[in-house]
Amino acid sequence: MAKGVKPRVKVPKSASAGDTITIKTLISHKMESGQRKDSDGNQIPRSIINRFVADFNGQNVIDVTLEPAISTNPYFQFDATVPESGEFKFTWYDDDGSVYETSKTIEVN
Amino acid sequence: MKLTRREILAVGTGAGVASLFGMPALASATDDLIAAFTGGAEVGSGALALTAPEIAENGNTVPIEISAPGAVAVTVFADGNPVPAVATFNFGPLNPSRGASTRIRLAKSQNVIAVAKMEDGSFQRAEAAVKVTIGGCGG
């Protein structure tokens, strides 16, 4: 597992039914592209997050495939509609097999 | 072997043509990827919006935004990067605007190209030229 990986997600605490809300996600990860060389001229092996998925109550909102061209600390902002109260689940998949998860609940009234 | 004037001209022209085709060879890697994504179908434009800065001071984090109402998937390419593929966004039923924004790396000044697959199976394309002051590769 890469060190110091910390997901951060911003979801509004409440919304009206059918509202469109904006979600911002950020995960700290160095996203080593596999193109860089260290001071001895050896290639630094690729180590990135290759997939990000956001679900709401089991329904998919967005599913992103990441390539090395995504910046350090991958950031995503997107919209979602919330038909009812529930839980957003965010999952990041690392090259080394680790999976980082976080979730946020939202109240719809 | 002594080269005649005619042969020297021929060799020179050959080298010139080769250097001319050096750049398109890079760009065609992107075209190949786009063709693989679209399956060779015709690509229109208009419904997909790609927002990127005209000038990016730091190629390590270039903010981009895509917006394609009615799209099921959007793929982003950077034709001047060592690896042209940047990201693929697949949109679920709960994403109304079918848009997202993120930050990408660009190695040098180049075109950022987005291709969207729409719900009806057609394809849309958008392109933005970005000037990069400090490249975002190597280091």
gemmi code that builds the backbone of each chain (N, CA, C; Angstrom):
import gemmi

chains = {
    "A": [
        ("MET", (0.842, -1.190, 0.000), (0.000, 0.000, 0.000), (0.882, 1.246, 0.000)),
        ("ALA", (0.533, 2.114, -0.890), (1.264, 3.385, -0.920), (1.050, 4.130, 0.390)),
        ("LYS", (2.039, 4.899, 0.760), (1.980, 5.551, 2.072), (1.146, 6.821, 2.036)),
        ("GLY", (0.492, 7.111, 3.145), (-0.189, 8.388, 3.325), (-1.346, 8.625, 2.388)),
        ("VAL", (-2.030, 7.563, 1.977), (-3.167, 7.755, 1.093), (-4.388, 8.122, 1.934)),
        ("LYS", (-4.946, 9.295, 1.650), (-6.076, 9.738, 2.452), (-7.146, 10.316, 1.539)),
        ("PRO", (-8.295, 9.640, 1.450), (-9.357, 10.193, 0.610), (-10.113, 11.301, 1.316)),
        ("ARG", (-10.474, 12.331, 0.579), (-11.276, 13.421, 1.104), (-12.433, 13.674, 0.147)),
        ("VAL", (-13.641, 13.737, 0.687), (-14.821, 13.881, -0.147), (-15.721, 14.964, 0.433)),
        ("LYS", (-16.276, 15.774, -0.463), (-17.193, 16.811, -0.024), (-18.560, 16.548, -0.654)),
        ("VAL", (-19.533, 16.234, 0.210), (-20.910, 16.007, -0.226), (-21.801, 16.846, 0.681)),
        ("PRO", (-22.799, 17.546, 0.128), (-23.703, 18.302, 0.993), (-24.404, 17.382, 1.988)),
        ("LYS", (-24.710, 17.917, 3.185), (-25.321, 17.068, 4.215), (-26.774, 16.774, 3.902)),
        ("SER", (-27.453, 17.728, 3.260), (-28.858, 17.494, 2.951), (-29.202, 18.125, 1.609)),
        ("ALA", (-30.314, 17.665, 1.031), (-30.764, 18.177, -0.251), (-32.247, 17.879, -0.394)),
        ("SER", (-32.881, 18.495, -1.385), (-34.276, 18.162, -1.670), (-34.298, 17.013, -2.668)),
        ("ALA", (-35.408, 16.262, -2.662), (-35.512, 15.105, -3.549), (-35.379, 15.539, -5.002)),
        ("GLY", (-34.584, 14.819, -5.751), (-34.406, 15.106, -7.164), (-33.419, 16.224, -7.441)),
        ("ASP", (-32.861, 16.789, -6.414), (-31.874, 17.850, -6.586), (-30.593, 17.340, -7.236)),
        ("THR", (-29.931, 18.253, -7.942), (-28.602, 17.938, -8.464), (-27.576, 18.542, -7.512)),
        ("ILE", (-26.707, 17.719, -7.017), (-25.689, 18.218, -6.098), (-24.313, 18.037, -6.720)),
        ("THR", (-23.369, 18.817, -6.259), (-21.996, 18.724, -6.754), (-21.137, 18.018, -5.723)),
        ("ILE", (-20.385, 17.067, -6.178), (-19.511, 16.293, -5.301), (-18.068, 16.556, -5.700)),
        ("LYS", (-17.225, 16.775, -4.708), (-15.799, 16.959, -4.967), (-15.030, 15.874, -4.246)),
        ("THR", (-14.129, 15.238, -4.922), (-13.322, 14.199, -4.278), (-11.842, 14.445, -4.548)),
        ("LEU", (-11.044, 14.107, -3.569), (-9.595, 14.239, -3.700), (-8.976, 13.099, -2.918)),
        ("ILE", (-7.959, 12.487, -3.455), (-7.251, 11.470, -2.691), (-5.764, 11.755, -2.811)),
        ("SER", (-5.079, 11.737, -1.677), (-3.646, 12.028, -1.721), (-2.912, 10.778, -2.198)),
        ("HIS", (-2.248, 10.925, -3.315), (-1.523, 9.803, -3.907), (-0.502, 10.393, -4.859)),
        ("LYS", (0.715, 9.863, -4.883), (1.722, 10.544, -5.701), (1.613, 10.229, -7.183)),
        ("MET", (0.839, 9.215, -7.573), (0.578, 8.924, -8.987), (1.879, 8.888, -9.797)),
        ("GLU", (2.786, 8.016, -9.402), (4.072, 7.886, -10.103), (3.802, 7.390, -11.523)),
        ("SER", (4.208, 8.182, -12.528), (3.771, 7.907, -13.893), (4.531, 6.776, -14.565)),
        ("GLY", (5.719, 6.420, -14.049), (6.529, 5.414, -14.732), (7.416, 6.019, -15.806)),
        ("GLN", (7.364, 7.371, -15.954), (8.193, 8.057, -16.948), (9.414, 8.690, -16.296)),
        ("ARG", (9.351, 8.905, -14.979), (10.414, 9.649, -14.324), (11.600, 8.747, -14.005)),
        ("LYS", (12.765, 9.387, -13.846), (13.971, 8.663, -13.469), (14.481, 9.204, -12.145)),
        ("ASP", (15.089, 8.333, -11.334), (15.661, 8.819, -10.081), (17.059, 9.373, -10.334)),
        ("SER", (17.774, 9.782, -9.270), (19.050, 10.475, -9.450), (20.110, 9.573, -10.077)),
        ("ASP", (19.940, 8.246, -10.016), (20.899, 7.339, -10.647), (20.518, 7.000, -12.080)),
        ("GLY", (19.448, 7.582, -12.566), (19.029, 7.323, -13.939), (18.181, 6.079, -14.098)),
        ("ASN", (17.758, 5.489, -12.970), (16.876, 4.325, -13.078), (15.426, 4.781, -13.163)),
        ("GLN", (14.682, 4.069, -13.988), (13.272, 4.395, -14.130), (12.538, 4.106, -12.810)),
        ("ILE", (11.725, 5.035, -12.362), (10.891, 4.791, -11.187), (9.637, 4.067, -11.675)),
        ("PRO", (9.341, 2.886, -11.108), (8.201, 2.123, -11.642), (6.868, 2.833, -11.434)),
        ("ARG", (5.944, 2.568, -12.351), (4.628, 3.178, -12.311), (3.865, 2.725, -11.068)),
        ("SER", (3.214, 3.647, -10.421), (2.369, 3.324, -9.274), (1.269, 4.363, -9.195)),
        ("ILE", (0.109, 4.026, -9.739), (-0.978, 5.007, -9.781), (-2.281, 4.378, -9.285)),
        ("ILE", (-3.255, 5.223, -9.101), (-4.627, 4.742, -8.903), (-5.217, 4.592, -10.290)),
        ("ASN", (-5.721, 3.422, -10.611), (-6.157, 3.210, -11.994), (-7.669, 3.240, -12.178)),
        ("ARG", (-8.432, 3.311, -11.083), (-9.885, 3.359, -11.260), (-10.532, 4.050, -10.072)),
        ("PHE", (-11.545, 4.840, -10.359), (-12.307, 5.518, -9.321), (-13.789, 5.321, -9.605)),
        ("VAL", (-14.537, 4.899, -8.588), (-15.962, 4.641, -8.776), (-16.745, 5.366, -7.684)),
        ("ALA", (-17.846, 6.009, -8.070), (-18.761, 6.606, -7.104), (-20.141, 5.995, -7.315)),
        ("ASP", (-20.732, 5.486, -6.234), (-22.060, 4.879, -6.288), (-22.964, 5.558, -5.278)),
        ("PHE", (-24.273, 5.577, -5.582), (-25.254, 6.060, -4.607), (-26.287, 4.970, -4.416)),
        ("ASN", (-26.399, 4.442, -3.200), (-27.324, 3.345, -2.897), (-27.206, 2.218, -3.930)),
        ("GLY", (-25.997, 1.904, -4.320), (-25.775, 0.798, -5.254), (-25.907, 1.166, -6.712)),
        ("GLN", (-26.384, 2.394, -7.002), (-26.489, 2.816, -8.402), (-25.263, 3.628, -8.783)),
        ("ASN", (-24.760, 3.400, -9.979), (-23.521, 4.056, -10.377), (-23.738, 5.524, -10.731)),
        ("VAL", (-22.829, 6.363, -10.285), (-22.855, 7.771, -10.660), (-21.769, 8.038, -11.693)),
        ("ILE", (-20.539, 7.623, -11.383), (-19.435, 7.820, -12.304), (-18.400, 6.728, -12.069)),
        ("ASP", (-17.762, 6.326, -13.149), (-16.747, 5.274, -13.092), (-15.605, 5.736, -14.000)),
        ("VAL", (-14.484, 6.080, -13.418), (-13.396, 6.688, -14.185), (-12.211, 5.729, -14.261)),
        ("THR", (-11.671, 5.577, -15.455), (-10.423, 4.848, -15.635), (-9.299, 5.874, -15.708)),
        ("LEU", (-8.331, 5.764, -14.821), (-7.251, 6.747, -14.773), (-6.002, 6.204, -15.452)),
        ("GLU", (-5.326, 7.097, -16.167), (-4.045, 6.761, -16.791), (-2.961, 7.583, -16.083)),
        ("PRO", (-1.679, 7.300, -16.387), (-0.620, 8.055, -15.703), (-0.693, 9.570, -15.916)),
        ("ALA", (-1.438, 10.031, -16.911), (-1.509, 11.466, -17.174), (-2.415, 12.208, -16.199)),
        ("ILE", (-2.996, 11.527, -15.230), (-3.772, 12.218, -14.201), (-2.795, 12.727, -13.140)),
        ("SER", (-3.014, 13.967, -12.693), (-2.073, 14.623, -11.787), (-1.980, 13.930, -10.430)),
        ("THR", (-0.907, 14.253, -9.722), (-0.739, 13.860, -8.330), (-1.982, 14.287, -7.539)),
        ("ASN", (-2.343, 13.495, -6.541), (-3.548, 13.759, -5.742), (-4.783, 13.919, -6.624)),
        ("PRO", (-5.195, 12.825, -7.281), (-6.294, 12.909, -8.253), (-7.556, 13.547, -7.673)),
        ("TYR", (-8.053, 14.515, -8.418), (-9.206, 15.303, -7.993), (-10.311, 15.135, -9.019)),
        ("PHE", (-11.527, 14.918, -8.535), (-12.671, 14.837, -9.443), (-13.823, 15.643, -8.884)),
        ("GLN", (-14.488, 16.336, -9.787), (-15.705, 17.034, -9.413), (-16.779, 16.631, -10.397)),
        ("PHE", (-17.951, 16.286, -9.889), (-19.030, 15.872, -10.783), (-20.376, 16.098, -10.091)),
        ("ASP", (-21.436, 15.967, -10.875), (-22.784, 16.166, -10.354), (-23.470, 14.826, -10.119)),
        ("ALA", (-24.467, 14.855, -9.237), (-25.269, 13.659, -9.012), (-26.674, 14.078, -8.634)),
        ("THR", (-27.664, 13.286, -9.033), (-29.031, 13.528, -8.579), (-29.313, 12.603, -7.411)),
        ("VAL", (-30.046, 13.106, -6.416), (-30.368, 12.280, -5.252), (-31.877, 12.095, -5.151)),
        ("PRO", (-32.374, 10.914, -5.500), (-33.806, 10.664, -5.427), (-34.296, 10.434, -3.990)),
        ("GLU", (-33.432, 9.912, -3.132), (-33.850, 9.651, -1.756), (-32.634, 9.736, -0.839)),
        ("SER", (-32.886, 9.666, 0.465), (-31.775, 9.662, 1.416), (-30.948, 8.403, 1.195)),
        ("GLY", (-29.685, 8.530, 1.451), (-28.879, 7.339, 1.256), (-27.415, 7.626, 1.431)),
        ("GLU", (-26.620, 6.743, 0.873), (-25.191, 6.792, 1.115), (-24.416, 6.783, -0.195)),
        ("PHE", (-23.515, 7.727, -0.305), (-22.568, 7.715, -1.422), (-21.373, 6.875, -1.032)),
        ("LYS", (-20.953, 6.020, -1.942), (-19.791, 5.187, -1.666), (-18.726, 5.487, -2.725)),
        ("PHE", (-17.542, 5.799, -2.266), (-16.451, 6.145, -3.186), (-15.341, 5.112, -3.047)),
        ("THR", (-14.856, 4.615, -4.168), (-13.834, 3.577, -4.133), (-12.721, 3.923, -5.112)),
        ("TRP", (-11.483, 3.810, -4.643), (-10.307, 4.024, -5.491), (-9.525, 2.719, -5.548)),
        ("TYR", (-9.063, 2.349, -6.727), (-8.307, 1.105, -6.895), (-6.859, 1.438, -7.237)),
        ("ASP", (-5.931, 0.953, -6.440), (-4.507, 1.230, -6.643), (-3.892, 0.163, -7.549)),
        ("ASP", (-2.803, 0.538, -8.260), (-2.042, -0.415, -9.073), (-1.569, -1.611, -8.254)),
        ("ASP", (-1.209, -1.363, -6.972), (-0.654, -2.440, -6.160), (-1.732, -3.327, -5.547)),
        ("GLY", (-2.976, -3.126, -5.931), (-4.046, -3.991, -5.461), (-4.808, -3.438, -4.275)),
        ("SER", (-4.314, -2.364, -3.650), (-5.050, -1.810, -2.515), (-6.326, -1.136, -3.007)),
        ("VAL", (-7.307, -1.111, -2.144), (-8.565, -0.447, -2.430), (-8.821, 0.539, -1.307)),
        ("TYR", (-9.084, 1.790, -1.661), (-9.373, 2.806, -0.657), (-10.852, 3.143, -0.763)),
        ("GLU", (-11.518, 3.172, 0.388), (-12.955, 3.400, 0.370), (-13.328, 4.497, 1.350)),
        ("THR", (-14.368, 5.217, 1.012), (-14.951, 6.145, 1.963), (-16.408, 6.316, 1.586)),
        ("SER", (-17.236, 6.728, 2.539), (-18.649, 6.919, 2.214), (-19.194, 8.132, 2.954)),
        ("LYS", (-20.253, 8.694, 2.385), (-20.887, 9.880, 2.964), (-22.394, 9.675, 2.885)),
        ("THR", (-23.092, 10.005, 3.952), (-24.543, 9.905, 3.903), (-25.127, 11.276, 3.583)),
        ("ILE", (-26.281, 11.251, 2.920), (-26.975, 12.496, 2.606), (-28.442, 12.321, 2.970)),
        ("GLU", (-29.009, 13.381, 3.535), (-30.399, 13.327, 3.955), (-31.232, 14.102, 2.960)),
        ("VAL", (-32.254, 13.458, 2.421), (-33.120, 14.114, 1.455), (-34.467, 14.368, 2.116)),
        ("ASN", (-34.901, 15.636, 2.047), (-36.190, 15.926, 2.679), (-37.095, 16.718, 1.736)),
    ],
    "B": [
        ("MET", (31.954, 5.285, -53.256), (30.987, 5.682, -54.256), (30.794, 7.194, -54.204)),
        ("LYS", (30.861, 7.788, -55.388), (30.671, 9.235, -55.420), (29.205, 9.537, -55.713)),
        ("LEU", (28.612, 10.385, -54.902), (27.211, 10.709, -55.107), (27.087, 11.768, -56.198)),
        ("THR", (26.177, 11.567, -57.111), (25.901, 12.610, -58.095), (24.983, 13.632, -57.464)),
        ("ARG", (24.874, 14.737, -58.113), (24.020, 15.806, -57.607), (22.573, 15.312, -57.481)),
        ("ARG", (22.159, 14.526, -58.473), (20.789, 14.036, -58.476), (20.519, 13.147, -57.268)),
        ("GLU", (21.508, 12.291, -56.933), (21.309, 11.380, -55.805), (21.240, 12.147, -54.484)),
        ("ILE", (22.116, 13.156, -54.369), (22.098, 13.964, -53.137), (20.738, 14.622, -52.958)),
        ("LEU", (20.199, 15.147, -54.048), (18.880, 15.771, -53.985), (17.833, 14.768, -53.542)),
        ("ALA", (17.911, 13.553, -54.089), (16.933, 12.520, -53.770), (16.998, 12.174, -52.285)),
        ("VAL", (18.231, 12.015, -51.760), (18.400, 11.665, -50.353), (17.859, 12.788, -49.474)),
        ("GLY", (18.188, 14.036, -49.875), (17.728, 15.189, -49.108), (16.214, 15.254, -49.043)),
        ("THR", (15.571, 15.020, -50.169), (14.110, 15.062, -50.199), (13.544, 13.975, -49.301)),
        ("GLY", (14.149, 12.808, -49.343), (13.684, 11.689, -48.521), (13.728, 12.049, -47.049)),
        ("ALA", (14.847, 12.649, -46.629), (14.999, 13.019, -45.219), (13.966, 14.067, -44.856)),
        ("GLY", (13.735, 15.023, -45.768), (12.758, 16.074, -45.522), (11.374, 15.492, -45.312)),
        ("VAL", (11.003, 14.556, -46.173), (9.689, 13.930, -46.073), (9.585, 13.169, -44.755)),
        ("ALA", (10.673, 12.461, -44.397), (10.655, 11.685, -43.157), (10.450, 12.590, -41.954)),
        ("SER", (11.138, 13.759, -41.952), (10.995, 14.641, -40.794), (9.610, 15.267, -40.769)),
        ("LEU", (9.027, 15.488, -41.951), (7.673, 16.012, -42.014), (6.702, 15.037, -41.375)),
        ("PHE", (6.946, 13.745, -41.618), (6.024, 12.738, -41.117), (6.315, 12.335, -39.674)),
        ("GLY", (7.394, 12.893, -39.101), (7.719, 12.568, -37.715), (6.618, 12.987, -36.755)),
        ("MET", (6.107, 14.204, -36.935), (5.056, 14.704, -36.048), (3.737, 13.960, -36.233)),
        ("PRO", (3.234, 13.843, -37.456), (1.981, 13.115, -37.633), (2.052, 11.678, -37.110)),
        ("ALA", (3.250, 11.104, -37.083), (3.371, 9.742, -36.573), (2.962, 9.708, -35.104)),
        ("LEU", (3.349, 10.748, -34.358), (2.955, 10.845, -32.951), (1.450, 11.042, -32.833)),
        ("ALA", (0.938, 11.974, -33.639), (-0.480, 12.288, -33.563), (-1.322, 11.088, -33.968)),
        ("SER", (-0.797, 10.272, -34.878), (-1.613, 9.163, -35.361), (-1.776, 8.087, -34.307)),
        ("ALA", (-0.869, 8.044, -33.308), (-1.068, 7.127, -32.197), (-2.366, 7.485, -31.485)),
        ("THR", (-2.614, 8.790, -31.359), (-3.865, 9.245, -30.764), (-5.042, 8.891, -31.668)),
        ("ASP", (-4.853, 9.123, -32.989), (-5.926, 8.785, -33.926), (-6.277, 7.310, -33.860)),
        ("ASP", (-5.245, 6.466, -33.712), (-5.486, 5.026, -33.601), (-6.321, 4.715, -32.376)),
        ("LEU", (-5.977, 5.391, -31.255), (-6.720, 5.159, -30.014), (-8.166, 5.623, -30.148)),
        ("ILE", (-8.345, 6.765, -30.831), (-9.704, 7.267, -31.028), (-10.483, 6.290, -31.901)),
        ("ALA", (-9.833, 5.782, -32.956), (-10.482, 4.823, -33.842), (-10.849, 3.556, -33.074)),
        ("ALA", (-9.976, 3.142, -32.144), (-10.260, 1.946, -31.355), (-11.471, 2.185, -30.455)),
        ("PHE", (-11.612, 3.421, -29.972), (-12.728, 3.762, -29.084), (-14.045, 3.852, -29.863)),
        ("THR", (-13.979, 4.476, -31.052), (-15.201, 4.676, -31.823), (-15.519, 3.489, -32.723)),
        ("GLY", (-14.568, 2.588, -32.903), (-14.782, 1.481, -33.818), (-14.842, 1.960, -35.265)),
        ("GLY", (-14.207, 3.088, -35.544), (-14.152, 3.595, -36.910), (-15.401, 4.351, -37.327)),
        ("ALA", (-16.347, 4.553, -36.393), (-17.574, 5.254, -36.744), (-17.295, 6.739, -36.976)),
        ("GLU", (-18.234, 7.395, -37.648), (-18.061, 8.812, -37.932), (-18.203, 9.616, -36.637)),
        ("VAL", (-17.366, 10.642, -36.492), (-17.350, 11.414, -35.252), (-17.835, 12.826, -35.538)),
        ("GLY", (-18.917, 13.219, -34.889), (-19.452, 14.563, -35.052), (-18.908, 15.486, -33.989)),
        ("SER", (-19.480, 16.701, -33.907), (-19.059, 17.601, -32.845), (-20.209, 18.522, -32.493)),
        ("GLY", (-20.112, 19.137, -31.333), (-21.141, 20.080, -30.929), (-21.707, 19.768, -29.559)),
        ("ALA", (-22.064, 18.504, -29.323), (-22.732, 18.166, -28.062), (-21.754, 17.989, -26.904)),
        ("LEU", (-20.491, 17.900, -27.215), (-19.498, 17.684, -26.169), (-18.691, 18.961, -25.971)),
        ("ALA", (-18.582, 19.386, -24.729), (-17.795, 20.581, -24.428), (-16.575, 20.190, -23.615)),
        ("LEU", (-15.426, 20.660, -24.045), (-14.180, 20.425, -23.325), (-13.602, 21.782, -22.940)),
        ("THR", (-13.423, 21.990, -21.669), (-12.878, 23.260, -21.199), (-11.470, 23.030, -20.672)),
        ("ALA", (-10.518, 23.753, -21.233), (-9.135, 23.664, -20.773), (-8.524, 25.052, -20.898)),
        ("PRO", (-7.536, 25.375, -20.073), (-6.937, 26.707, -20.178), (-6.129, 26.851, -21.467)),
        ("GLU", (-6.092, 28.071, -22.016), (-5.311, 28.300, -23.222), (-3.821, 28.167, -22.921)),
        ("ILE", (-3.434, 28.713, -21.766), (-2.032, 28.648, -21.356), (-1.976, 28.035, -19.960)),
        ("ALA", (-1.182, 26.978, -19.814), (-1.007, 26.366, -18.506), (0.428, 26.605, -18.073)),
        ("GLU", (0.597, 27.278, -16.948), (1.958, 27.566, -16.505), (2.664, 26.305, -16.051)),
        ("ASN", (1.926, 25.428, -15.368), (2.523, 24.217, -14.827), (1.839, 23.004, -15.460)),
        ("GLY", (2.598, 22.256, -16.252), (2.033, 21.102, -16.929), (1.689, 19.945, -16.002)),
        ("ASN", (2.073, 20.067, -14.733), (1.783, 18.980, -13.800), (0.326, 18.944, -13.369)),
        ("THR", (-0.317, 20.086, -13.325), (-1.729, 20.110, -12.977), (-2.450, 21.084, -13.887)),
        ("VAL", (-3.052, 20.549, -14.918), (-3.823, 21.360, -15.838), (-5.297, 21.007, -15.619)),
        ("PRO", (-6.096, 21.982, -15.157), (-7.509, 21.661, -14.920), (-8.276, 21.532, -16.229)),
        ("ILE", (-9.033, 20.476, -16.355), (-9.892, 20.330, -17.536), (-11.294, 19.972, -17.074)),
        ("GLU", (-12.263, 20.290, -17.927), (-13.641, 19.975, -17.603), (-14.320, 19.462, -18.856)),
        ("ILE", (-15.067, 18.381, -18.693), (-15.851, 17.882, -19.819), (-17.318, 17.949, -19.447)),
        ("SER", (-18.121, 18.177, -20.461), (-19.563, 18.205, -20.242), (-20.225, 17.711, -21.513)),
        ("ALA", (-20.982, 16.636, -21.405), (-21.585, 16.035, -22.594), (-22.945, 15.461, -22.226)),
        ("PRO", (-23.996, 16.308, -22.214), (-25.322, 15.790, -21.891), (-25.710, 14.666, -22.854)),
        ("GLY", (-26.119, 13.548, -22.304), (-26.521, 12.428, -23.149), (-25.401, 11.478, -23.487)),
        ("ALA", (-24.247, 11.646, -22.873), (-23.133, 10.746, -23.165), (-23.112, 9.593, -22.166)),
        ("VAL", (-22.640, 8.437, -22.606), (-22.461, 7.330, -21.670), (-21.004, 7.213, -21.243)),
        ("ALA", (-20.099, 7.641, -22.121), (-18.684, 7.558, -21.785), (-17.918, 8.650, -22.519)),
        ("VAL", (-16.913, 9.180, -21.873), (-16.047, 10.184, -22.507), (-14.598, 9.761, -22.272)),
        ("THR", (-13.803, 9.736, -23.346), (-12.384, 9.442, -23.210), (-11.594, 10.690, -23.549)),
        ("VAL", (-10.544, 10.937, -22.786), (-9.720, 12.128, -23.007), (-8.321, 11.683, -23.422)),
        ("PHE", (-7.781, 12.341, -24.458), (-6.426, 12.061, -24.925), (-5.612, 13.340, -24.934)),
        ("ALA", (-4.305, 13.202, -24.763), (-3.377, 14.308, -24.931), (-2.367, 13.853, -25.970)),
        ("ASP", (-2.392, 14.477, -27.175), (-1.635, 13.894, -28.282), (-0.128, 14.110, -28.196)),
        ("GLY", (0.333, 14.962, -27.278), (1.774, 15.183, -27.169), (2.405, 14.490, -25.971)),
        ("ASN", (1.632, 13.741, -25.223), (2.179, 13.030, -24.065), (2.835, 11.724, -24.507)),
        ("PRO", (3.806, 11.209, -23.716), (4.407, 9.916, -24.054), (3.357, 8.807, -24.126)),
        ("VAL", (2.359, 8.874, -23.281), (1.206, 7.962, -23.347), (-0.026, 8.838, -23.572)),
        ("PRO", (-0.622, 8.780, -24.772), (-1.690, 9.739, -25.084), (-2.952, 9.594, -24.232)),
        ("ALA", (-3.284, 8.385, -23.785), (-4.521, 8.212, -23.030), (-4.435, 8.972, -21.709)),
        ("VAL", (-5.512, 9.647, -21.327), (-5.530, 10.406, -20.079), (-6.518, 9.794, -19.088)),
        ("ALA", (-7.761, 9.627, -19.513), (-8.769, 9.073, -18.614), (-10.017, 8.718, -19.409)),
        ("THR", (-10.795, 7.791, -18.874), (-12.087, 7.455, -19.451), (-13.143, 7.611, -18.367)),
        ("PHE", (-14.160, 8.403, -18.657), (-15.247, 8.611, -17.714), (-16.461, 7.825, -18.189)),
        ("ASN", (-16.965, 6.931, -17.352), (-18.220, 6.244, -17.653), (-19.278, 6.807, -16.721)),
        ("PHE", (-20.396, 7.253, -17.294), (-21.411, 7.902, -16.488), (-22.550, 6.961, -16.170)),
        ("GLY", (-22.975, 6.979, -14.918), (-24.091, 6.164, -14.486), (-25.393, 6.935, -14.605)),
        ("PRO", (-26.514, 6.284, -14.292), (-27.835, 6.916, -14.448), (-28.045, 8.097, -13.507)),
        ("LEU", (-27.279, 8.191, -12.439), (-27.518, 9.268, -11.461), (-26.684, 10.508, -11.739)),
        ("ASN", (-25.987, 10.543, -12.836), (-25.200, 11.731, -13.168), (-25.952, 12.521, -14.240)),
        ("PRO", (-26.651, 13.597, -13.862), (-27.531, 14.270, -14.806), (-26.798, 15.059, -15.881)),
        ("SER", (-25.708, 15.713, -15.517), (-25.061, 16.602, -16.485), (-24.031, 15.868, -17.335)),
        ("ARG", (-23.708, 14.648, -16.958), (-22.707, 13.856, -17.690), (-21.433, 14.655, -17.869)),
        ("GLY", (-21.033, 15.286, -16.801), (-19.829, 16.098, -16.853), (-18.952, 15.810, -15.658)),
        ("ALA", (-17.699, 16.183, -15.761), (-16.770, 16.017, -14.651), (-15.592, 16.933, -14.893)),
        ("SER", (-14.906, 17.277, -13.811), (-13.662, 17.999, -14.006), (-12.565, 17.343, -13.190)),
        ("THR", (-11.344, 17.454, -13.689), (-10.204, 16.852, -13.021), (-8.959, 17.633, -13.398)),
        ("ARG", (-7.810, 17.137, -12.980), (-6.542, 17.796, -13.296), (-5.637, 16.788, -13.964)),
        ("ILE", (-4.980, 17.208, -15.036), (-4.160, 16.267, -15.799), (-2.739, 16.797, -15.969)),
        ("ARG", (-1.855, 15.884, -16.416), (-0.471, 16.246, -16.711), (-0.292, 16.391, -18.214)),
        ("LEU", (0.404, 17.442, -18.615), (0.729, 17.614, -20.027), (2.242, 17.802, -20.147)),
        ("ALA", (2.871, 17.030, -21.019), (4.322, 17.059, -21.145), (4.801, 18.312, -21.853)),
        ("LYS", (4.005, 18.837, -22.790), (4.393, 20.014, -23.563), (3.134, 20.631, -24.157)),
        ("SER", (3.298, 21.710, -24.900), (2.146, 22.320, -25.562), (1.562, 21.340, -26.558)),
        ("GLN", (0.263, 21.161, -26.535), (-0.357, 20.136, -27.363), (-1.867, 20.293, -27.388)),
        ("ASN", (-2.513, 19.373, -28.102), (-3.973, 19.361, -28.151), (-4.507, 18.342, -27.153)),
        ("VAL", (-5.532, 18.752, -26.427), (-6.267, 17.816, -25.587), (-7.543, 17.480, -26.353)),
        ("ILE", (-7.806, 16.192, -26.515), (-8.932, 15.750, -27.329), (-9.865, 14.907, -26.468)),
        ("ALA", (-11.142, 15.206, -26.537), (-12.132, 14.401, -25.830), (-13.069, 13.784, -26.850)),
        ("VAL", (-13.384, 12.508, -26.672), (-14.326, 11.815, -27.552), (-15.421, 11.226, -26.677)),
        ("ALA", (-16.666, 11.526, -27.024), (-17.788, 11.049, -26.224), (-18.589, 10.023, -26.995)),
        ("LYS", (-19.015, 9.001, -26.284), (-19.944, 8.028, -26.855), (-21.329, 8.387, -26.339)),
        ("MET", (-22.254, 8.689, -27.251), (-23.569, 9.131, -26.840), (-24.492, 7.934, -26.617)),
        ("GLU", (-25.665, 8.232, -26.008), (-26.620, 7.157, -25.718), (-27.116, 6.464, -26.981)),
        ("ASP", (-27.227, 7.217, -28.093), (-27.728, 6.612, -29.324), (-26.631, 5.905, -30.118)),
        ("GLY", (-25.426, 5.818, -29.555), (-24.359, 5.077, -30.226), (-23.484, 5.932, -31.123)),
        ("SER", (-23.824, 7.210, -31.277), (-22.981, 8.067, -32.104), (-21.825, 8.626, -31.268)),
        ("PHE", (-20.907, 9.304, -31.934), (-19.720, 9.804, -31.253), (-19.554, 11.288, -31.474)),
        ("GLN", (-19.040, 11.962, -30.458), (-18.799, 13.392, -30.533), (-17.361, 13.647, -30.147)),
        ("ARG", (-16.796, 14.727, -30.705), (-15.392, 15.018, -30.431), (-15.217, 16.493, -30.125)),
        ("ALA", (-14.331, 16.805, -29.209), (-13.999, 18.190, -28.914), (-12.500, 18.270, -28.692)),
        ("GLU", (-11.938, 19.429, -29.006), (-10.494, 19.564, -28.962), (-10.131, 20.925, -28.377)),
        ("ALA", (-9.061, 20.977, -27.625), (-8.591, 22.251, -27.085), (-7.076, 22.256, -27.131)),
        ("ALA", (-6.511, 23.348, -27.654), (-5.055, 23.493, -27.686), (-4.602, 24.148, -26.394)),
        ("VAL", (-3.611, 23.556, -25.753), (-3.097, 24.097, -24.496), (-1.608, 24.385, -24.656)),
        ("LYS", (-1.218, 25.608, -24.305), (0.211, 25.955, -24.311), (0.754, 25.698, -22.914)),
        ("VAL", (1.812, 24.929, -22.828), (2.368, 24.574, -21.527), (3.717, 25.263, -21.349)),
        ("THR", (3.868, 25.982, -20.246), (5.120, 26.696, -20.003), (6.177, 25.763, -19.422)),
        ("ILE", (5.813, 25.001, -18.378), (6.735, 24.026, -17.806), (6.082, 22.666, -17.920)),
        ("GLY", (6.749, 21.735, -18.598), (6.168, 20.426, -18.861), (5.969, 19.611, -17.598)),
        ("GLY", (5.036, 18.670, -17.670), (4.694, 17.884, -16.498), (5.168, 16.452, -16.574)),
        ("CYS", (6.299, 16.208, -17.235), (6.797, 14.842, -17.316), (8.268, 14.840, -16.932)),
        ("GLY", (8.789, 13.714, -16.506), (10.172, 13.661, -16.080), (10.317, 14.552, -14.859)),
        ("GLY", (11.504, 14.963, -14.536), (11.594, 15.851, -13.387), (12.977, 15.799, -12.781)),
    ],
}
model = gemmi.Model(1)
for chain_id, residues in chains.items():
    chain = gemmi.Chain(chain_id)
    for i, (resn, *xyz) in enumerate(residues, 1):
        res = gemmi.Residue()
        res.name, res.seqid = resn, gemmi.SeqId(i, " ")
        for name, pos in zip(("N", "CA", "C"), xyz):
            atom = gemmi.Atom()
            atom.name, atom.element = name, gemmi.Element(name[0])
            atom.pos, atom.b_iso = gemmi.Position(*pos), 0.0
            res.add_atom(atom)
        chain.add_residue(res)
    model.add_chain(chain)
structure = gemmi.Structure()
structure.add_model(model)
structure.setup_entities()
